[in-house]
Amino acid sequence: MTHHVSVKDVTADLLRQWEHDPYNLLQILIGVQQTFQHISTTAVDLIADKLSLPRASIEGVIGFYSFLHVQQRGLYDLLMSDNIVDQMSGSRELAGLLARRLDVKSGTTRADGAVSLGYTSCTGMGDQGPAALVNNRALTSLTPQRIEQIAELIEERVPLGEWPQELFAVSGNIQRRDLLLESDLLQGAAIDAVVSRGAEQILSELEESGLRGRGGAGFRTALKWRFCRDAAADERVVVCNADEGEPGTFKDRVLLQAYADRLFEGMALCAGVIGASRGFLYLRAEYFYLLEDLQQELQRRRDANLLGEDILGQAGFDFDIEIHLGAGAYICGEESALIESLEGKRGIPRIRPPFPVTEGYRGRPTVVNNVETLIAAAMIAVHGAEWFCSRGTDDSAGTKLLSISGDCARPGVYEYPYGVSIEAILRDCGARDVQAVQVAGPAGQCVPPSEFHRAIAFEDLSTGGSMMIFNQQRNLLNAVENFADFFVHESCGLCTPCRVGTTLLQKRLRKVVSGHATSEDLAMMRTIGSVVRESSHCGLGMTAANPILGSMEKFPGVYSEKLKSTGFEPAFDLDAALDEARKITGRDDAGAHIEGGGV
């Protein structure tokens, strides 16, 4: 909220900080946005000149990311989390209360420039909502009393640094620990393992452990590392995907907050195995509050010779890590879109092949793993494959961290051996009278009670870590509609099946929710959903229809009870649209009406 400084001076400082490198464009833009609450024409002009980039390219990047703006935002930029779990705990009502208290409409900036108010998809705080962001800082456990307190602080123009710290408190909320979270890892032990035993031995140990990616896709970690190591190149790159954007997921947030040392250990281990000299932690914008602590942890590791040149005295083992921020784009959770974003561009998924392990960041072989995977790899390097395989199933070794939220007594992070059933998880978290469980976020599966015996495992219900619980009192269509809106908002727009298909599905679903749909609409939703699933460019687009298709299959009753008995009802009533014109002209005769005016 600094406005007495010069736009030119701040932008010039950011350009120097990021070495006048076009690949760092996004980080420069984020810095300008955070300083001035928007990116002015002056800043764009200077960046374009110094980086030798077309203005259109810079403006295209700004327009792609939800947290970058060319229009001035308020000194206090408030975004309420609009995840369905936040809605269930009263976020919409609190947003209305805040809007009335501050006299600002949602989606606008107040005339005096003091405050902006809007919604964002999910802040990664589903276990302690309702939540919000103010200038990218998380606000948790909101209540009417806290809303009043926040409004007073804003009206009095109290700087964020002087706000009561309890407003920003983020709990770890670890409810169950198992293999990863119960076991110790001495600082430097995994790095020492690769130095003393060699890369091949570590790869063999990872292969024997059966470790698979914990982001949901489940690709074998050792195979990914081996592909990258064997690719011909002068430089290789390690990327940690901490863009935990799937609504309802927050377990990586907890790992970053409490186990960052283990994450950086895993990244350095990977570097030692594949021969990488450069690493990136891609941190989602909603976790900006963690940035300072993460930077301090990196410096501690440099001071201990666990990062930098000649790590642990091993000549030529040079590796360091930079933290890059995201700017509000769900698609950047897809690894090739994430790499595009790391390169300062719009996060559009790449056409594959080539795959990142052969041509990733700046064309260099790149390993992209998520937070939990890298921590597990570090633990395996120290404790061994047999230790890891002591939990789980034959096809899904080890444990999985789950983000549990919704209608339960004890939301939070739970670590379970693979193979645990949904019904066991529901008992542990205190869920009662459960109607459905959404596994793996909006892109996953909506599971009915008849399937609560099913297991969390790659061979059954695979998940990146999200479980949202809905009791019998919830209207399940509210959740489906929330998920459909999310996919419309977050489509990168590259391919027609996703860009257009998600909007068509959203409109048909709204027709169902409003009670105007027929069986023909359901049939059309299945057809459109199949096209989206089979024809979209990337994996995220392919799953965008899942909330609708899955709920129609598993919960047909919530749709059938909403259907009208007619064979067809138009989506748009042309005659009703002319009602205002009839009032203005004072006519209501037959000639002022359109018979059969639906389309």
C-alpha positions in Angstrom: 0.0 0.0 0.0 2.9 2.3 -0.9 1.8 5.2 -3.1 4.4 7.9 -2.3 7.1 6.1 -4.2 7.6 6.6 -7.9 6.3 4.0 -10.3 9.4 4.4 -12.4 11.7 3.9 -9.5 10.0 0.9 -8.2 9.7 -0.7 -11.6 13.4 0.0 -12.3 14.3 -1.6 -9.0 12.3 -4.7 -9.8 13.9 -4.9 -13.2 17.3 -4.8 -11.6 16.3 -7.4 -8.9 15.2 -9.8 -11.6 18.2 -9.1 -13.8 16.3 -7.5 -16.7 15.4 -11.0 -17.8 12.3 -11.4 -19.9 11.9 -14.9 -18.4 11.2 -13.1 -15.1 8.5 -10.9 -16.5 5.7 -12.4 -14.3 7.8 -11.8 -11.1 8.4 -8.2 -12.1 4.7 -7.6 -12.8 3.7 -9.2 -9.4 6.1 -6.8 -7.7 4.5 -3.8 -9.4 1.0 -5.1 -8.6 1.8 -5.7 -4.9 3.3 -2.2 -4.5 0.6 -0.2 -6.3 -2.4 -2.5 -6.4 -2.4 -2.3 -10.2 0.1 -2.2 -13.1 0.0 1.2 -14.8 0.7 2.2 -18.3 3.9 3.9 -17.1 5.1 0.6 -15.6 4.2 -1.4 -18.8 6.0 1.1 -21.0 9.1 0.9 -18.9 9.1 -2.9 -18.7 8.5 -3.2 -22.5 11.4 -0.8 -23.2 13.9 -2.5 -20.8 13.0 -6.1 -21.7 12.5 -5.4 -25.4 9.1 -7.0 -25.3 6.0 -5.8 -27.2 3.4 -4.1 -25.1 0.8 -6.6 -26.3 2.8 -9.5 -24.9 3.0 -7.8 -21.5 -0.7 -6.9 -21.5 -1.5 -10.5 -22.5 0.3 -11.8 -19.4 -1.4 -9.3 -17.2 -4.8 -10.3 -18.6 -4.2 -14.0 -18.1 -3.6 -14.0 -14.3 -6.5 -13.2 -11.9 -4.3 -11.3 -9.4 -2.8 -8.9 -11.9 -4.8 -5.7 -12.9 -4.4 -2.7 -15.1 -7.3 -0.9 -13.3 -6.5 0.5 -9.9 -7.6 -1.7 -7.0 -8.2 -0.4 -3.5 -5.5 0.2 -0.9 -7.1 -2.8 0.8 -7.9 -5.4 -1.9 -10.2 -8.0 -0.3 -11.1 -11.3 -1.9 -13.4 -13.7 -0.2 -12.8 -17.4 -0.8 -15.6 -18.9 -2.8 -14.8 -22.6 -2.4 -18.0 -24.6 -1.8 -16.7 -25.4 1.7 -16.3 -21.7 2.5 -19.8 -21.1 1.2 -21.1 -23.8 3.5 -19.5 -22.1 6.5 -21.2 -18.8 5.6 -18.7 -16.9 3.4 -21.3 -15.4 1.1 -23.2 -13.9 4.0 -20.0 -12.5 5.5 -19.1 -11.0 2.1 -22.5 -9.3 2.0 -22.0 -8.0 5.6 -18.6 -6.6 4.7 -20.0 -5.0 1.5 -22.7 -3.2 3.5 -20.3 -2.2 6.3 -17.8 -0.7 3.8 -20.4 0.5 1.4 -18.7 -1.2 -1.6 -20.3 -3.6 -4.1 -18.7 -7.0 -4.8 -16.5 -6.8 -7.9 -15.8 -3.1 -7.5 -13.4 -0.6 -6.0 -15.0 2.1 -3.7 -15.0 5.6 -5.1 -12.4 6.9 -2.6 -10.0 4.1 -3.6 -9.8 2.7 -0.1 -11.1 -0.8 -0.7 -11.9 -3.4 -3.3 -14.1 -6.4 -2.7 -14.5 -9.6 -4.7 -14.3 -13.3 -4.7 -11.5 -15.8 -5.5 -11.9 -19.5 -6.1 -10.1 -21.0 -3.1 -7.5 -19.8 -0.7 -6.3 -23.2 0.4 -7.8 -22.6 3.9 -10.7 -25.0 3.7 -10.0 -26.4 7.1 -10.3 -22.9 8.8 -12.8 -21.0 6.7 -14.5 -18.8 6.0 -11.3 -17.4 4.6 -10.2 -14.4 2.6 -7.2 -12.6 1.2 -6.3 -8.9 1.9 -3.5 -7.8 -0.4 -2.5 -11.5 -0.8 -2.4 -12.1 2.9 -4.6 -14.8 4.3 -7.4 -14.0 6.7 -8.9 -17.1 8.4 -11.8 -18.2 10.6 -13.9 -15.2 9.7 -16.9 -14.3 11.9 -19.3 -11.4 11.9 -17.2 -10.0 14.8 -14.0 -10.3 12.7 -15.7 -8.7 9.7 -16.6 -5.7 11.9 -13.0 -5.5 13.2 -11.6 -5.7 9.6 -14.0 -3.0 8.5 -12.9 -0.7 11.3 -9.2 -1.2 10.5 -9.8 -0.4 6.9 -11.9 2.7 7.6 -9.1 3.9 10.0 -6.5 3.2 7.3 -4.4 1.0 9.7 -1.4 -0.5 7.8 -1.7 -4.3 7.4 1.5 -4.7 9.4 -0.3 -3.2 12.4 -3.4 -5.4 12.2 -3.9 -7.9 15.0 -1.9 -11.0 14.2 -4.7 -13.4 15.2 -6.6 -12.3 12.0 -3.8 -13.8 9.9 -3.2 -17.0 12.1 -3.0 -20.1 9.9 -3.2 -23.4 11.8 -1.2 -26.4 10.7 -4.2 -28.6 11.8 -2.4 -31.9 11.4 -4.9 -34.4 12.8 -3.2 -37.7 12.0 0.5 -38.5 11.4 2.0 -41.7 9.9 5.1 -42.6 8.1 6.3 -39.3 6.7 5.2 -37.0 9.5 6.2 -39.2 12.4 9.7 -40.1 11.2 12.7 -37.8 11.7 14.9 -36.4 8.9 18.2 -34.9 10.0 19.2 -31.8 8.0 21.5 -32.8 5.1 21.0 -36.6 5.6 19.3 -37.1 2.2 21.9 -35.0 0.4 24.7 -36.9 2.1 23.1 -40.1 0.9 23.4 -39.1 -2.7 27.0 -37.8 -2.2 28.1 -41.0 -0.4 26.1 -43.7 -2.2 25.8 -42.2 -5.7 22.9 -41.3 -7.9 22.4 -44.8 -9.3 21.9 -46.3 -5.8 19.4 -43.6 -4.9 17.4 -44.2 -8.1 17.4 -48.0 -7.4 16.1 -47.3 -3.9 13.3 -45.0 -5.3 12.4 -47.7 -7.8 12.2 -50.4 -5.2 10.1 -48.1 -3.0 7.5 -47.7 -5.8 7.2 -44.0 -5.0 4.7 -42.3 -7.4 3.8 -38.7 -7.8 1.6 -37.4 -5.0 -0.1 -34.7 -7.1 -2.7 -37.2 -8.4 -1.3 -38.5 -11.7 0.9 -41.0 -10.0 3.8 -41.2 -12.5 6.7 -43.2 -11.1 9.2 -40.8 -9.5 12.4 -42.8 -10.2 11.4 -43.2 -13.9 10.8 -39.4 -14.2 14.2 -38.7 -12.6 16.0 -41.2 -14.7 14.5 -39.9 -18.0 15.7 -36.4 -17.0 19.2 -37.5 -16.0 19.6 -39.4 -19.2 18.5 -36.5 -21.5 21.5 -34.9 -23.2 22.0 -31.4 -21.9 24.5 -29.0 -20.3 22.0 -28.0 -17.6 19.1 -29.6 -15.9 16.4 -28.1 -13.6 14.4 -29.2 -10.6 10.9 -27.6 -10.1 8.7 -28.0 -7.1 5.1 -27.5 -8.0 3.6 -25.7 -4.9 0.7 -24.3 -7.0 -1.9 -26.2 -4.9 -4.9 -24.8 -6.7 -7.4 -27.7 -6.6 -10.2 -26.4 -4.4 -10.4 -28.2 -1.1 -6.7 -29.1 -1.1 -4.3 -27.6 1.5 -1.9 -30.4 2.7 1.0 -28.8 0.7 0.3 -25.6 2.6 0.9 -27.4 5.8 4.1 -29.1 4.5 5.5 -25.7 3.3 4.7 -24.2 6.7 6.0 -26.9 8.9 8.4 -29.1 6.8 10.0 -26.8 4.3 13.5 -28.1 5.3 12.5 -31.5 4.1 11.1 -30.1 0.9 14.4 -28.3 0.1 16.3 -31.5 1.1 14.2 -33.4 -1.5 14.9 -30.8 -4.2 18.6 -30.9 -3.5 18.5 -34.7 -3.5 16.8 -34.7 -6.9 19.5 -32.2 -8.2 22.2 -34.5 -7.0 20.6 -37.5 -8.8 19.9 -35.8 -12.1 22.8 -33.4 -12.2 20.7 -30.2 -11.9 22.3 -26.8 -11.0 19.1 -24.8 -10.8 15.9 -25.2 -8.8 12.6 -23.4 -8.5 9.8 -23.4 -6.0 6.7 -22.3 -7.8 4.5 -20.9 -4.9 0.8 -20.2 -5.4 -0.1 -16.5 -4.8 -2.5 -17.5 -2.0 0.5 -18.7 0.0 2.3 -15.5 -0.2 2.3 -15.3 3.6 4.9 -18.2 3.6 7.4 -16.4 1.3 9.5 -14.7 3.9 9.9 -17.9 6.1 10.7 -20.0 3.0 13.4 -17.5 2.0 14.9 -17.6 5.5 15.0 -21.4 5.4 16.8 -21.3 2.0 19.4 -18.9 3.5 19.9 -21.2 6.5 20.6 -24.1 4.1 23.1 -21.9 2.1 24.8 -21.0 5.4 25.1 -24.8 6.2 26.5 -25.6 2.7 23.4 -27.5 1.8 22.7 -25.1 -1.1 25.1 -23.2 -3.3 28.5 -24.2 -4.6 30.3 -27.5 -3.8 27.5 -28.8 -1.5 28.8 -30.7 1.4 32.3 -30.2 0.0 31.5 -32.2 -3.1 33.3 -30.4 -5.9 31.0 -29.6 -8.8 27.8 -30.2 -6.8 26.4 -26.8 -7.3 22.7 -26.2 -6.8 20.5 -23.4 -5.6 16.7 -22.6 -5.4 14.7 -19.6 -6.4 11.1 -19.0 -5.3 8.8 -17.7 -8.0 5.2 -16.7 -7.2 2.1 -17.5 -9.2 -0.6 -14.9 -9.8 -3.9 -16.7 -9.6 -4.2 -19.3 -12.4 -5.4 -22.8 -11.6 -4.1 -24.1 -14.9 -0.5 -23.5 -13.7 -0.9 -26.7 -11.6 -0.4 -28.6 -14.9 3.3 -29.1 -15.2 3.9 -27.6 -18.7 1.6 -24.6 -18.0 3.6 -24.1 -14.8 6.9 -24.1 -16.8 5.4 -21.5 -19.2 4.5 -19.4 -16.2 8.1 -19.8 -14.7 9.3 -18.4 -18.0 7.2 -15.3 -17.5 4.5 -16.1 -19.9 0.8 -16.9 -19.9 0.3 -20.4 -18.3 -0.9 -22.2 -21.5 -0.3 -25.9 -21.4 2.3 -27.1 -24.0 1.7 -29.6 -26.7 3.5 -32.8 -25.7 5.8 -34.4 -26.7 8.3 -33.2 -26.0 7.9 -33.7 -22.3 9.5 -31.5 -19.6 12.0 -34.3 -18.7 13.6 -33.7 -22.1 12.6 -30.1 -22.9 11.3 -28.1 -19.9 12.3 -24.8 -18.4 14.1 -22.8 -21.2 14.3 -26.0 -23.2 16.4 -27.8 -20.6 15.5 -31.2 -19.1 13.3 -30.5 -16.1 11.8 -32.6 -13.3 8.6 -31.2 -11.9 7.4 -32.8 -8.7 5.0 -31.6 -6.0 5.8 -30.8 -2.4 4.7 -34.2 -0.9 6.6 -36.2 -3.5 9.9 -34.5 -3.0 9.6 -34.8 0.8 8.8 -38.5 0.4 11.9 -39.0 -1.9 14.1 -37.4 0.7 12.7 -39.7 3.4 13.2 -42.8 1.3 16.8 -41.8 0.6 17.5 -41.8 4.3 15.2 -44.5 5.7 15.1 -46.9 2.7 12.6 -48.6 0.4 11.6 -51.2 2.9 10.6 -48.6 5.4 8.4 -46.9 2.9 6.8 -50.1 1.7 5.8 -51.0 5.2 2.7 -49.0 4.5 0.2 -49.1 1.7 -0.8 -51.7 -0.9 1.0 -53.6 -3.6 0.2 -51.0 -6.2 0.3 -48.0 -3.9 3.2 -48.0 -1.6 3.6 -45.6 1.4 1.2 -43.1 2.8 -0.9 -40.2 1.5 -1.7 -36.8 3.0 -5.3 -35.8 2.8 -7.0 -32.4 3.1 -10.3 -33.1 4.9 -12.9 -30.4 5.0 -16.7 -29.8 4.9 -19.2 -31.4 7.2 -17.0 -33.0 9.8 -16.1 -32.3 13.5 -12.3 -32.3 12.9 -11.2 -30.9 9.5 -7.5 -30.8 8.8 -4.6 -32.8 7.4 -4.6 -36.6 7.8 -1.8 -38.9 6.8 -3.0 -42.4 6.0 -1.4 -45.6 4.5 -2.7 -46.1 1.0 -5.6 -48.5 1.0 -7.6 -46.7 3.8 -11.3 -46.7 3.2 -13.5 -43.6 3.0 -15.6 -44.9 5.8 -12.6 -45.2 8.1 -11.6 -41.6 7.3 -15.2 -40.4 7.9 -15.1 -42.1 11.4 -11.8 -40.5 12.2 -12.8 -36.9 11.2 -16.2 -37.1 13.0 -18.4 -37.0 9.9 -22.1 -37.9 10.5 -25.1 -38.4 8.2 -22.9 -38.1 5.1 -24.6 -37.7 1.7 -21.5 -37.6 -0.5 -17.7 -37.2 -0.4 -15.9 -35.3 -3.2 -12.5 -37.0 -3.6 -9.7 -35.2 -5.5 -11.4 -31.8 -5.8 -13.8 -30.7 -8.5 -11.8 -32.7 -11.1 -12.3 -35.9 -9.1 -15.1 -38.1 -8.1 -18.3 -37.6 -6.1 -18.7 -40.8 -4.1 -22.1 -41.9 -2.7 -22.5 -43.8 0.7 -22.9 -47.1 -1.2 -19.2 -46.8 -2.2 -17.7 -45.6 1.1 -15.9 -49.0 1.3 -13.7 -47.9 -1.6 -10.0 -47.2 -0.9 -7.7 -44.2 -1.4 -5.2 -45.8 -3.7 -3.9 -45.5 -7.3 -5.8 -48.6 -8.2 -9.1 -47.3 -6.8 -9.7 -43.6 -5.8 -6.6 -41.7 -6.8 -6.3 -38.2 -5.4 -3.9 -35.3 -5.0 -5.2 -35.0 -1.5 -8.6 -33.3 -1.3 -11.7 -34.7 0.4 -14.8 -32.5 0.8 -17.7 -33.9 2.9 -21.4 -33.1 2.4 -24.0 -34.2 4.9 -27.6 -35.0 4.1 -28.8 -31.5 4.7 -26.8 -30.1 1.8 -28.1 -29.4 -1.6 -25.5 -31.3 -3.7 -26.4 -29.3 -6.8 -24.9 -26.2 -5.1 -21.6 -28.0 -4.9 -21.8 -29.1 -8.6 -22.7 -25.6 -9.7 -19.7 -24.2 -7.7 -17.4 -26.6 -9.4 -18.9 -25.9 -12.8 -18.4 -22.1 -12.3 -14.8 -22.8 -11.2 -13.9 -24.6 -14.4 -15.5 -21.8 -16.5 -13.5 -19.2 -14.7 -10.2 -21.2 -14.7 -10.2 -22.4 -18.3 -7.1 -21.1 -20.0 -9.1 -20.6 -23.2 -6.6 -22.4 -25.5 -8.9 -25.1 -26.8 -12.6 -24.8 -27.9 -13.9 -28.0 -26.1 -12.9 -26.6 -22.7 -13.4 -22.9 -23.3 -16.9 -23.3 -24.9 -17.9 -26.7 -23.5 -17.5 -25.6 -19.8 -19.7 -22.6 -20.5 -22.4 -24.6 -22.2 -22.4 -27.1 -19.3 -22.6 -24.3 -16.8 -25.7 -22.8 -18.6 -27.5 -26.1 -18.8 -26.7 -26.8 -15.1 -28.2 -23.5 -14.1 -31.3 -24.5 -16.0 -31.5 -27.6 -13.9 -30.9 -25.7 -10.6 -33.7 -23.2 -11.5 -36.1 -26.0 -12.1 -36.6 -25.4 -15.8 -34.7 -28.4 -17.3 -36.0 -31.5 -19.0 -34.6 -34.9 -19.8 -33.4 -33.4 -23.1 -31.2 -31.0 -21.2 -29.6 -33.9 -19.3 -29.0 -35.8 -22.5 -27.3 -32.7 -24.0 -25.2 -32.3 -20.8 -23.9 -35.8 -21.2 -23.1 -35.2 -24.9 -21.3 -31.9 -24.2 -19.5 -33.4 -21.2 -18.2 -36.3 -23.3 -16.8 -33.9 -25.9 -15.1 -31.8 -23.2 -13.6 -35.0 -21.7 -12.4 -36.5 -24.9 -11.3 -33.5 -26.9 -9.7 -31.0 -24.5 -6.0 -30.1 -24.9 -4.7 -30.9 -21.4 -5.5 -33.1 -18.5 -7.2 -30.4 -16.6 -9.6 -29.7 -19.4 -10.3 -33.4 -19.7 -11.6 -33.5 -16.1 -13.6 -30.2 -16.3 -16.9 -32.1 -17.0 -16.4 -34.6 -14.1 -18.5 -32.8 -11.5 -21.5 -32.8 -13.8 -21.1 -36.2 -15.4 -20.1 -37.9 -12.2 -23.0 -36.5 -10.1 -25.5 -37.3 -12.9 -24.3 -40.9 -12.7 -24.0 -41.4 -9.0 -26.7 -39.1 -7.8 -29.4 -39.1 -10.5 -32.1 -38.3 -8.0 -30.8 -34.7 -7.4 -31.4 -34.1 -11.1 -34.6 -35.9 -11.7 -36.4 -34.2 -8.8 -35.6 -30.8 -10.5 -36.9 -31.7 -14.0 -40.1 -30.3 -15.4 -42.5 -32.8 -17.0 -42.6 -31.0 -20.3 -40.6 -32.5 -23.2 -38.8 -29.2 -23.9 -38.5 -25.8 -22.3 -36.6 -23.0 -24.0 -33.5 -21.7 -22.4 -34.5 -18.1 -23.3 -38.1 -16.7 -23.3 -38.3 -14.0 -25.9 -41.8 -13.0 -25.0 -40.8 -12.5 -21.4 -37.8 -10.4 -22.5 -40.3 -8.0 -24.1 -42.2 -7.4 -20.9 -40.3 -4.2 -20.1 -41.1 -2.8 -23.5 -44.8 -3.5 -23.0 -44.7 -1.7 -19.7 -43.0 1.4 -21.3 -45.5 1.5 -24.2 -48.5 0.6 -22.0 -49.5 -2.2 -24.3 -50.5 -5.7 -23.3 -52.7 -6.7 -26.3 -52.1 -9.8 -28.4 -50.1 -7.9 -30.9 -47.6 -7.0 -28.2 -46.9 -10.7 -27.5 -44.9 -13.3 -29.4 -46.6 -16.7 -29.4 -44.2 -19.5 -28.7 -41.4 -17.0 -28.2 -38.9 -19.4 -26.6 -35.6 -20.2 -28.1 
